């Protein structure tokens, strides 16, 4: 027996040693709880890197605009990209967008006119242009930031779910 073990025997009462040996570990089921998907916006530009292609469905119906983008492709995450990513979070899981403290986010992506899609208004229904299209519940923590729609469109178009805005100023939107 080492000197440390002998010292421990003298300091820990026999009843405590016996209890330690008898203790059993057991697992306990906790309530279901999901961690939120948090998207931290680190770019104040209104960027959405990716490709936008006009596609005609095989059944010959109206053409649609297919949008493919790679978030963080440039190492940055814009507000528009964060909204698109939050929209992709599975239903039932919380989504949170964190903005830079005191930052100004100007929405500047006006919708182009694609042949066969009609007007710029029709094209703006895709999340890459105009307002920020929200299709699920999301919380946006503004941290004193401002979103300026610049009069090009509404700031948000909420198609489904609830949008909670915390400590955020929204200005310059059209209805």
Backbone as ProteinMPNN parsed JSONL, in Angstrom:
{"seq_chain_A": "XXXXXXXXXXXXXXXXXXXXXXXXXXXXXXXXXXXXXXXXXXXXXXXXXXXXXXXXXXXXXXXXXXXXXXXXXXXXXXXXXXXXXXXXXXXXXXXXXXXXXXXXXXXXXXXXXXXXXXXXXXXXXXXXXXXXXXXXXXXXXXXXXXXXXXXXXXXXXXXXXXXXXXXXXXXXXXX", "coords_chain_A": {"N_chain_A": [[0.848, -1.156, 0.0], [0.553, 2.184, -0.856], [1.797, 5.336, 0.389], [-0.062, 7.348, -0.082], [-2.498, 6.001, -0.408], [-2.738, 4.889, 2.142], [-3.014, 7.196, 3.673], [-5.443, 8.153, 2.642], [-7.185, 6.129, 3.541], [-7.188, 6.608, 6.256], [-8.33, 9.153, 6.37], [-10.876, 9.009, 5.172], [-13.921, 7.968, 6.387], [-14.927, 4.582, 7.344], [-17.652, 3.955, 6.749], [-18.317, 5.644, 4.616], [-16.582, 4.727, 2.639], [-17.692, 2.217, 2.199], [-20.21, 2.902, 1.19], [-19.514, 4.119, -1.216], [-18.636, 1.967, -2.73], [-20.977, 0.564, -3.075], [-22.563, 2.139, -4.648], [-24.454, 2.605, -7.626], [-24.406, 3.306, -11.048], [-26.84, 4.9, -13.032], [-28.925, 5.503, -15.848], [-30.973, 8.228, -16.711], [-33.945, 9.177, -18.228], [-34.388, 12.203, -19.936], [-36.509, 15.055, -20.626], [-37.609, 15.681, -24.018], [-35.581, 17.798, -25.837], [-34.466, 20.191, -28.012], [-31.549, 21.574, -29.406], [-31.195, 24.865, -30.624], [-30.831, 25.731, -34.107], [-28.381, 27.859, -34.877], [-27.574, 30.697, -36.669], [-25.009, 32.761, -37.363], [-24.67, 35.894, -38.507], [-22.191, 37.342, -40.399], [-21.669, 39.143, -42.349], [-22.533, 42.141, -43.783], [-23.418, 42.741, -46.285], [-25.797, 42.343, -48.996], [-25.677, 39.671, -50.071], [-25.841, 36.677, -52.075], [-24.425, 34.136, -52.956], [-24.301, 32.085, -55.795], [-26.066, 30.141, -58.303], [-28.564, 30.937, -60.689], [-31.02, 29.587, -62.517], [-33.226, 29.27, -65.296], [-35.79, 27.005, -65.653], [-37.707, 24.703, -67.499], [-40.341, 22.718, -66.622], [-40.749, 19.139, -67.127], [-43.363, 18.464, -67.779], [-44.21, 20.553, -69.277], [-45.371, 22.765, -68.128], [-45.551, 26.096, -66.662], [-42.459, 27.924, -66.726], [-39.893, 27.695, -64.215], [-37.817, 29.207, -61.712], [-34.778, 28.025, -60.769], [-32.846, 27.893, -57.949], [-29.612, 27.667, -56.801], [-27.322, 27.605, -54.236], [-24.27, 28.097, -52.424], [-23.771, 28.24, -49.184], [-21.582, 30.138, -47.09], [-19.567, 30.031, -48.942], [-17.749, 31.99, -49.539], [-16.681, 32.321, -47.103], [-18.165, 33.987, -45.597], [-21.314, 34.958, -44.119], [-24.28, 36.155, -45.148], [-27.235, 38.102, -44.288], [-29.367, 37.39, -45.957], [-28.532, 34.846, -46.858], [-28.521, 33.538, -44.379], [-31.259, 33.543, -43.714], [-32.216, 31.883, -45.762], [-30.915, 29.491, -45.052], [-32.026, 29.08, -42.501], [-34.651, 28.616, -43.252], [-34.381, 26.079, -44.224], [-34.073, 24.435, -42.05], [-35.227, 21.58, -40.301], [-38.743, 21.187, -39.703], [-40.152, 22.007, -36.569], [-37.785, 22.103, -35.183], [-35.957, 24.594, -33.461], [-34.973, 27.719, -34.947], [-32.512, 30.208, -35.126], [-31.376, 33.442, -35.865], [-28.553, 35.361, -35.589], [-27.618, 38.688, -35.477], [-25.027, 41.12, -36.24], [-23.953, 43.268, -33.648], [-25.46, 46.443, -33.645], [-25.232, 46.73, -36.428], [-25.873, 47.671, -39.906], [-28.061, 46.454, -42.24], [-28.651, 46.452, -45.545], [-31.124, 45.785, -47.827], [-30.695, 44.961, -51.097], [-30.925, 43.525, -53.395], [-32.43, 43.56, -56.268], [-35.011, 42.147, -58.239], [-34.313, 40.441, -61.236], [-35.605, 40.332, -64.627], [-36.65, 37.359, -65.94], [-36.842, 35.624, -68.963], [-39.946, 34.264, -69.845], [-40.815, 33.985, -67.267], [-42.276, 36.141, -66.704], [-42.723, 39.061, -65.025], [-40.464, 41.216, -63.133], [-41.545, 41.23, -60.653], [-42.705, 38.672, -60.441], [-40.396, 37.138, -60.441], [-39.256, 37.972, -58.059], [-40.419, 36.473, -56.137], [-38.828, 34.46, -55.384], [-36.437, 33.461, -52.974], [-33.974, 34.683, -53.309], [-34.057, 37.298, -54.096], [-35.206, 40.71, -53.634], [-37.512, 41.034, -50.984], [-37.029, 39.382, -47.759], [-37.739, 36.116, -47.701], [-39.587, 34.15, -45.581], [-40.254, 30.935, -44.507], [-40.799, 29.371, -42.339], [-40.917, 29.097, -38.736], [-38.889, 31.438, -37.053], [-36.393, 33.052, -35.072], [-35.065, 36.242, -34.905], [-32.344, 37.728, -33.688], [-31.528, 40.866, -33.14], [-29.643, 42.509, -31.809], [-29.472, 45.302, -31.617], [-29.247, 46.02, -34.275], [-30.087, 47.201, -37.655], [-32.402, 46.632, -40.242], [-32.72, 47.631, -43.478], [-34.964, 47.962, -45.963], [-34.827, 49.569, -48.128], [-36.811, 50.519, -49.824], [-37.192, 48.853, -52.005], [-38.791, 46.657, -51.804], [-40.944, 44.813, -49.557], [-39.625, 44.311, -46.252], [-39.728, 41.76, -45.079], [-41.289, 38.726, -46.125], [-43.526, 36.763, -44.825], [-44.342, 33.589, -45.154], [-45.047, 31.283, -43.863], [-45.249, 30.062, -40.496], [-43.888, 31.724, -37.557], [-42.348, 34.858, -36.976], [-40.008, 36.117, -34.84], [-38.805, 39.109, -33.745], [-36.091, 40.445, -32.16], [-34.827, 43.182, -30.439], [-34.37, 44.811, -32.762], [-34.414, 47.004, -35.542], [-36.565, 47.702, -38.207], [-36.794, 49.077, -41.362], [-37.807, 51.169, -44.195], [-39.38, 49.523, -45.844], [-41.777, 48.358, -48.334], [-45.298, 47.946, -48.731]], "CA_chain_A": [[0.0, 0.0, 0.0], [1.352, 3.406, -0.957], [1.554, 6.287, 1.478], [-1.262, 8.11, -0.399], [-3.644, 5.141, -0.113], [-2.84, 4.784, 3.592], [-3.55, 8.468, 4.153], [-6.836, 8.199, 2.249], [-7.912, 5.22, 4.432], [-7.343, 7.24, 7.557], [-9.146, 10.355, 6.268], [-12.248, 8.694, 4.742], [-14.522, 7.018, 7.327], [-15.281, 3.289, 6.748], [-19.025, 3.949, 6.23], [-18.284, 6.324, 3.316], [-15.938, 3.811, 1.695], [-18.65, 1.151, 1.878], [-21.246, 3.5, 0.332], [-18.956, 4.347, -2.546], [-18.578, 0.695, -3.438], [-22.331, 0.087, -3.351], [-23.268, 3.042, -5.564], [-24.608, 2.124, -8.994], [-24.73, 4.34, -12.01], [-28.023, 4.592, -13.825], [-29.294, 6.554, -16.802], [-32.302, 8.762, -16.482], [-34.451, 9.819, -19.439], [-34.765, 13.596, -19.793], [-37.51, 15.467, -21.6], [-37.064, 15.998, -25.329], [-35.178, 19.182, -25.95], [-33.594, 20.365, -29.164], [-30.731, 22.793, -29.43], [-31.562, 25.62, -31.823], [-29.86, 25.954, -35.173], [-28.051, 29.281, -34.769], [-26.816, 31.2, -37.808], [-24.409, 34.035, -36.977], [-24.432, 36.681, -39.714], [-20.937, 38.082, -40.273], [-21.515, 39.936, -43.569], [-23.663, 43.072, -43.873], [-23.864, 42.919, -47.673], [-26.988, 41.566, -49.361], [-25.161, 38.723, -51.057], [-26.418, 35.334, -52.168], [-23.617, 33.512, -54.005], [-24.892, 30.876, -56.359], [-26.523, 30.215, -59.68], [-30.001, 31.031, -60.877], [-31.298, 29.116, -63.867], [-34.623, 29.135, -65.672], [-36.03, 25.615, -66.025], [-39.07, 24.375, -67.914], [-40.643, 21.364, -66.163], [-40.97, 18.133, -68.17], [-44.773, 18.429, -68.169], [-44.476, 21.697, -70.129], [-46.046, 23.862, -67.425], [-44.809, 27.353, -66.599], [-41.049, 27.829, -66.308], [-39.597, 28.046, -62.834], [-36.446, 29.621, -61.474], [-34.102, 27.117, -59.843], [-31.775, 28.614, -57.267], [-28.666, 26.829, -56.078], [-26.274, 28.44, -53.663], [-23.384, 27.449, -51.471], [-23.524, 29.158, -48.071], [-20.206, 30.23, -46.583], [-18.61, 29.78, -50.027], [-16.72, 33.018, -49.441], [-16.308, 32.441, -45.695], [-19.054, 34.96, -44.971], [-22.729, 34.594, -44.122], [-25.121, 37.348, -45.201], [-28.569, 37.934, -43.722], [-30.18, 36.648, -46.931], [-28.106, 33.447, -46.78], [-28.955, 33.002, -43.087], [-32.7, 33.275, -43.814], [-32.362, 30.694, -46.608], [-30.497, 28.333, -44.256], [-33.031, 28.881, -41.451], [-35.813, 28.022, -43.91], [-34.093, 24.673, -44.488], [-34.026, 23.679, -40.791], [-36.432, 20.755, -40.211], [-39.877, 21.706, -38.938], [-40.156, 21.602, -35.164], [-36.518, 22.475, -34.558], [-35.852, 26.058, -33.42], [-33.954, 28.371, -35.774], [-32.185, 31.535, -34.611], [-30.41, 34.209, -36.653], [-27.896, 36.375, -34.751], [-27.034, 39.764, -36.265], [-23.914, 41.839, -35.622], [-24.438, 44.389, -32.837], [-25.479, 47.778, -34.226], [-24.942, 46.735, -37.871], [-26.91, 48.082, -40.845], [-28.237, 45.494, -43.33], [-29.475, 47.042, -46.605], [-31.58, 44.837, -48.845], [-30.412, 45.655, -52.348], [-31.013, 42.613, -54.541], [-33.674, 43.695, -57.012], [-35.262, 40.955, -59.051], [-34.195, 40.597, -62.687], [-36.696, 39.736, -65.394], [-36.223, 36.175, -66.664], [-37.798, 35.314, -70.028], [-40.865, 33.173, -69.564], [-41.314, 34.073, -65.895], [-43.147, 37.302, -66.58], [-42.153, 40.329, -64.576], [-39.529, 41.186, -62.006], [-42.372, 40.901, -59.48], [-42.816, 37.209, -60.381], [-39.08, 36.607, -60.08], [-38.924, 38.324, -56.68], [-41.012, 35.502, -55.235], [-37.777, 33.533, -54.991], [-35.775, 34.039, -51.808], [-32.696, 35.321, -53.619], [-34.258, 38.675, -54.531], [-36.234, 41.517, -52.976], [-37.695, 40.849, -49.543], [-36.514, 38.142, -47.152], [-38.856, 35.174, -47.643], [-39.513, 33.253, -44.434], [-41.238, 29.865, -44.689], [-40.894, 28.608, -41.095], [-40.707, 29.944, -37.554], [-37.502, 31.811, -36.832], [-36.139, 34.191, -34.193], [-33.939, 37.055, -35.364], [-31.798, 38.539, -32.599], [-30.921, 42.0, -33.816], [-28.519, 43.108, -31.08], [-29.414, 46.719, -31.936], [-29.016, 46.2, -35.715], [-31.174, 47.732, -38.473], [-32.596, 46.097, -41.593], [-33.303, 48.669, -44.32], [-35.411, 47.38, -47.223], [-34.465, 50.515, -49.176], [-37.928, 50.818, -50.709], [-37.284, 47.96, -53.171], [-39.801, 45.634, -51.53], [-41.133, 44.691, -48.115], [-38.422, 43.738, -45.643], [-39.979, 40.328, -44.907], [-42.525, 38.106, -46.56], [-43.667, 35.578, -43.971], [-45.279, 32.684, -45.82], [-45.476, 30.273, -42.887], [-44.552, 30.144, -39.221], [-43.859, 32.993, -36.829], [-41.046, 35.515, -36.944], [-39.811, 36.897, -33.624], [-37.721, 40.068, -33.914], [-35.619, 40.912, -30.865], [-33.877, 44.29, -30.439], [-34.091, 45.015, -34.183], [-35.179, 48.043, -36.23], [-36.84, 47.387, -39.602], [-37.213, 50.332, -41.984], [-37.704, 51.281, -45.652], [-40.116, 48.499, -46.57], [-43.033, 48.668, -49.023], [-46.323, 46.911, -48.487]], "C_chain_A": [[0.906, 1.234, 0.0], [0.989, 4.338, 0.185], [0.281, 7.085, 1.235], [-2.515, 7.286, -0.085], [-3.841, 4.997, 1.394], [-3.425, 6.061, 4.185], [-5.044, 8.565, 3.85], [-7.686, 7.327, 3.176], [-8.162, 5.862, 5.791], [-8.297, 8.436, 7.497], [-10.608, 10.066, 5.91], [-12.819, 7.657, 5.701], [-14.949, 5.726, 6.626], [-16.687, 3.273, 6.146], [-19.081, 4.587, 4.843], [-17.654, 5.431, 2.269], [-16.908, 2.737, 1.263], [-19.736, 1.683, 0.938], [-20.733, 3.714, -1.082], [-18.924, 3.065, -3.357], [-19.97, 0.24, -3.864], [-23.068, 0.963, -4.357], [-23.302, 2.454, -6.967], [-24.96, 3.309, -9.886], [-25.978, 3.923, -12.768], [-28.327, 5.784, -14.723], [-30.729, 6.965, -16.541], [-32.744, 9.482, -17.748], [-34.882, 11.253, -19.125], [-35.827, 13.937, -20.83], [-36.831, 15.78, -22.925], [-36.751, 17.485, -25.391], [-34.2, 19.284, -27.114], [-32.792, 21.646, -29.018], [-31.092, 23.557, -30.701], [-30.438, 25.633, -32.852], [-29.61, 27.457, -35.175], [-27.157, 29.663, -35.942], [-26.324, 32.6, -37.458], [-24.009, 34.776, -38.252], [-23.172, 37.522, -39.512], [-20.648, 38.941, -41.508], [-22.735, 40.843, -43.708], [-24.127, 43.297, -45.309], [-25.083, 42.036, -47.928], [-26.597, 40.543, -50.419], [-25.868, 37.375, -50.966], [-25.645, 34.617, -53.262], [-24.28, 32.231, -54.499], [-25.303, 31.092, -57.795], [-28.04, 30.238, -59.715], [-30.291, 30.65, -62.319], [-32.791, 28.955, -64.086], [-34.814, 27.712, -66.187], [-37.487, 25.446, -66.43], [-39.332, 22.943, -67.467], [-40.97, 20.431, -67.326], [-42.423, 18.104, -68.645], [-45.163, 19.652, -68.99], [-45.188, 22.847, -69.439], [-45.137, 25.086, -67.371], [-43.368, 27.146, -66.152], [-40.89, 28.24, -64.848], [-38.131, 28.456, -62.739], [-35.848, 28.69, -60.422], [-32.913, 27.861, -59.262], [-30.898, 27.613, -56.532], [-27.599, 27.754, -55.508], [-25.482, 27.637, -52.655], [-23.114, 28.429, -50.342], [-22.085, 29.057, -47.582], [-19.166, 29.993, -47.673], [-17.45, 30.768, -49.964], [-16.254, 33.217, -48.001], [-17.182, 33.398, -44.92], [-20.489, 34.455, -45.028], [-23.546, 35.885, -44.067], [-26.47, 37.04, -44.553], [-29.447, 37.119, -44.662], [-29.823, 35.157, -46.92], [-28.602, 32.802, -45.49], [-30.446, 32.68, -43.101], [-32.943, 32.021, -44.655], [-31.98, 29.428, -45.835], [-31.509, 28.034, -43.149], [-34.289, 28.246, -42.032], [-35.629, 26.523, -44.132], [-34.008, 23.82, -43.223], [-35.312, 22.855, -40.688], [-37.498, 21.365, -39.307], [-39.838, 21.164, -37.52], [-38.873, 21.931, -34.441], [-36.408, 23.997, -34.565], [-34.729, 26.574, -34.316], [-33.77, 29.795, -35.268], [-31.153, 32.163, -35.541], [-29.88, 35.313, -35.755], [-27.253, 37.418, -35.664], [-25.901, 40.437, -35.5], [-24.456, 43.033, -34.84], [-24.323, 45.728, -33.569], [-25.273, 47.858, -35.726], [-26.142, 47.212, -38.687], [-26.915, 47.086, -42.0], [-29.176, 46.128, -44.349], [-29.837, 45.962, -47.609], [-31.467, 45.542, -50.19], [-30.587, 44.778, -53.58], [-32.379, 42.749, -55.21], [-33.805, 42.519, -57.966], [-35.09, 41.253, -60.536], [-35.427, 40.004, -63.37], [-36.115, 38.56, -66.172], [-37.259, 35.862, -67.727], [-38.682, 34.124, -69.644], [-41.409, 33.192, -68.148], [-42.223, 35.275, -65.705], [-42.357, 38.51, -66.146], [-41.097, 40.121, -63.496], [-40.275, 40.822, -60.733], [-42.501, 39.387, -59.324], [-41.499, 36.59, -59.943], [-38.761, 36.86, -58.619], [-39.551, 37.364, -55.674], [-40.002, 34.444, -54.794], [-36.896, 34.21, -53.955], [-34.481, 34.767, -52.096], [-32.831, 36.794, -53.951], [-35.289, 39.375, -53.661], [-36.287, 41.293, -51.482], [-37.078, 39.537, -49.062], [-37.708, 37.206, -46.952], [-38.645, 34.179, -46.511], [-40.62, 32.212, -44.574], [-41.355, 28.952, -43.467], [-40.667, 29.544, -39.925], [-39.215, 30.191, -37.339], [-37.457, 33.0, -35.863], [-34.926, 34.928, -34.736], [-33.534, 37.962, -34.211], [-30.982, 39.666, -33.204], [-29.721, 42.602, -33.129], [-28.337, 44.582, -31.431], [-29.182, 47.017, -33.41], [-30.259, 46.782, -36.39], [-31.201, 47.011, -39.81], [-33.335, 47.165, -42.377], [-33.657, 48.044, -45.665], [-35.184, 48.328, -48.392], [-35.566, 50.824, -50.162], [-38.059, 49.889, -51.901], [-38.392, 46.937, -53.02], [-40.121, 45.723, -50.041], [-39.837, 44.139, -47.539], [-38.559, 42.228, -45.522], [-41.269, 39.934, -45.601], [-42.62, 36.795, -45.775], [-44.753, 34.703, -44.582], [-45.818, 31.629, -44.876], [-44.665, 30.475, -41.609], [-44.646, 31.532, -38.606], [-42.449, 33.553, -36.869], [-41.002, 36.367, -35.684], [-38.602, 37.791, -33.857], [-37.345, 40.61, -32.547], [-34.587, 42.01, -31.06], [-33.401, 44.618, -31.869], [-34.983, 46.12, -34.728], [-35.327, 47.633, -37.687], [-37.408, 48.647, -40.241], [-37.169, 50.206, -43.498], [-38.462, 50.257, -46.447], [-41.36, 49.023, -47.255], [-44.033, 47.584, -48.675], [-46.993, 46.541, -49.788]], "O_chain_A": [[1.881, 1.315, 0.747], [-0.017, 4.138, 0.864], [-0.399, 7.469, 2.186], [-3.488, 7.821, 0.446], [-4.974, 4.984, 1.874], [-4.244, 6.003, 5.102], [-5.824, 9.005, 4.694], [-8.784, 7.727, 3.561], [-9.219, 5.677, 6.394], [-9.002, 8.708, 8.47], [-11.493, 10.82, 6.315], [-12.26, 6.568, 5.822], [-15.297, 5.754, 5.445], [-16.894, 2.63, 5.116], [-19.822, 4.114, 3.981], [-18.128, 5.374, 1.135], [-16.951, 2.377, 0.087], [-20.135, 0.996, -0.002], [-21.47, 3.502, -2.046], [-19.167, 3.092, -4.564], [-20.121, -0.4, -4.905], [-24.11, 0.555, -4.869], [-22.321, 1.882, -7.441], [-25.722, 4.195, -9.499], [-26.157, 2.752, -13.103], [-28.02, 6.928, -14.387], [-31.579, 6.145, -16.193], [-32.003, 10.306, -18.285], [-35.636, 11.495, -18.182], [-36.023, 13.199, -21.795], [-35.644, 16.102, -22.969], [-37.581, 18.321, -25.033], [-33.222, 18.54, -27.181], [-33.303, 22.669, -28.563], [-31.275, 22.944, -31.752], [-29.257, 25.556, -32.511], [-30.521, 28.24, -35.443], [-26.122, 29.04, -36.181], [-27.125, 33.518, -37.276], [-23.12, 34.338, -38.982], [-23.09, 38.316, -38.575], [-19.525, 39.409, -41.695], [-23.863, 40.35, -43.747], [-25.13, 43.977, -45.531], [-25.361, 41.105, -47.174], [-27.127, 40.553, -51.529], [-26.411, 36.998, -49.928], [-26.139, 34.493, -54.383], [-24.754, 31.41, -53.713], [-24.942, 32.087, -58.423], [-28.709, 29.634, -58.876], [-29.846, 31.331, -63.242], [-33.528, 28.558, -63.183], [-34.074, 27.265, -67.063], [-38.389, 25.98, -65.783], [-38.617, 22.033, -67.888], [-41.414, 20.88, -68.383], [-42.687, 17.755, -69.795], [-46.327, 19.787, -69.368], [-45.574, 23.813, -70.098], [-44.066, 25.092, -67.977], [-43.087, 26.299, -65.304], [-41.667, 29.039, -64.325], [-37.314, 28.091, -63.585], [-36.366, 28.589, -59.31], [-32.078, 28.393, -59.994], [-31.386, 26.809, -55.738], [-27.041, 28.586, -56.223], [-25.953, 26.639, -52.109], [-22.319, 29.355, -50.507], [-21.462, 27.999, -47.663], [-17.995, 29.774, -47.361], [-16.314, 30.428, -50.293], [-15.522, 34.162, -47.706], [-16.976, 33.605, -43.724], [-20.837, 33.632, -45.874], [-23.511, 36.613, -43.075], [-26.806, 35.883, -44.301], [-30.193, 36.249, -44.212], [-30.71, 34.305, -46.966], [-29.051, 31.656, -45.499], [-30.86, 31.655, -42.56], [-33.778, 31.189, -44.302], [-32.653, 28.404, -45.954], [-31.817, 26.871, -42.887], [-34.925, 27.422, -41.375], [-36.608, 25.782, -44.22], [-33.884, 22.599, -43.317], [-36.391, 23.381, -40.961], [-37.192, 21.976, -38.284], [-39.527, 19.993, -37.303], [-38.862, 22.03, -33.214], [-36.732, 24.631, -35.569], [-33.674, 25.951, -34.43], [-34.744, 30.504, -35.011], [-30.189, 31.517, -35.952], [-30.651, 36.109, -35.22], [-26.439, 37.078, -36.523], [-25.819, 40.342, -34.276], [-25.338, 43.738, -35.332], [-23.253, 46.104, -34.046], [-25.15, 48.96, -36.261], [-27.28, 47.163, -38.221], [-25.896, 46.894, -42.662], [-30.359, 46.324, -44.068], [-28.962, 45.305, -48.173], [-32.072, 46.594, -50.399], [-30.411, 45.254, -54.702], [-33.357, 42.137, -54.781], [-32.808, 41.972, -58.436], [-35.663, 42.218, -61.042], [-36.193, 39.263, -62.754], [-35.195, 38.736, -66.972], [-38.452, 35.836, -67.423], [-38.188, 33.1, -69.172], [-42.371, 32.484, -67.851], [-42.867, 35.413, -64.665], [-41.424, 38.932, -66.829], [-40.873, 39.009, -63.018], [-39.717, 40.186, -59.839], [-42.419, 38.869, -58.21], [-41.482, 35.633, -59.169], [-38.069, 36.058, -57.991], [-39.247, 37.434, -54.483], [-40.299, 33.625, -53.924], [-36.637, 35.41, -54.052], [-33.934, 35.414, -51.202], [-31.82, 37.486, -54.078], [-36.132, 38.735, -53.034], [-35.269, 41.348, -50.791], [-36.662, 38.698, -49.861], [-38.583, 37.476, -46.129], [-37.65, 33.455, -46.485], [-41.788, 32.563, -44.741], [-41.946, 27.876, -43.554], [-40.257, 30.688, -40.124], [-38.395, 29.277, -37.431], [-38.36, 33.836, -35.839], [-33.886, 34.323, -34.998], [-34.285, 38.85, -33.809], [-29.885, 39.449, -33.717], [-28.851, 43.16, -33.799], [-27.21, 45.068, -31.535], [-28.941, 48.171, -33.764], [-31.333, 46.852, -35.793], [-30.162, 46.802, -40.437], [-34.437, 47.566, -42.004], [-32.773, 47.643, -46.421], [-35.336, 47.922, -49.545], [-35.29, 51.344, -51.243], [-38.938, 50.091, -52.738], [-38.881, 46.404, -54.016], [-39.623, 46.61, -49.347], [-39.035, 43.558, -48.269], [-37.62, 41.492, -45.825], [-42.221, 40.712, -45.659], [-41.881, 35.845, -46.036], [-45.937, 35.037, -44.532], [-46.928, 31.132, -45.066], [-43.547, 30.99, -41.638], [-45.387, 32.394, -39.079], [-41.472, 32.807, -36.804], [-41.852, 37.234, -35.481], [-37.506, 37.304, -34.132], [-38.188, 41.174, -31.848], [-33.59, 41.814, -31.755], [-32.202, 44.691, -32.141], [-36.173, 46.172, -34.415], [-34.348, 47.262, -38.335], [-38.376, 49.223, -39.744], [-36.579, 49.268, -44.034], [-38.212, 50.122, -47.645], [-41.941, 50.017, -46.818], [-43.664, 46.451, -48.364], [-47.883, 45.69, -49.804]]}, "name": "protein", "num_of_chains": 1, "seq": "XXXXXXXXXXXXXXXXXXXXXXXXXXXXXXXXXXXXXXXXXXXXXXXXXXXXXXXXXXXXXXXXXXXXXXXXXXXXXXXXXXXXXXXXXXXXXXXXXXXXXXXXXXXXXXXXXXXXXXXXXXXXXXXXXXXXXXXXXXXXXXXXXXXXXXXXXXXXXXXXXXXXXXXXXXXXXXX"}
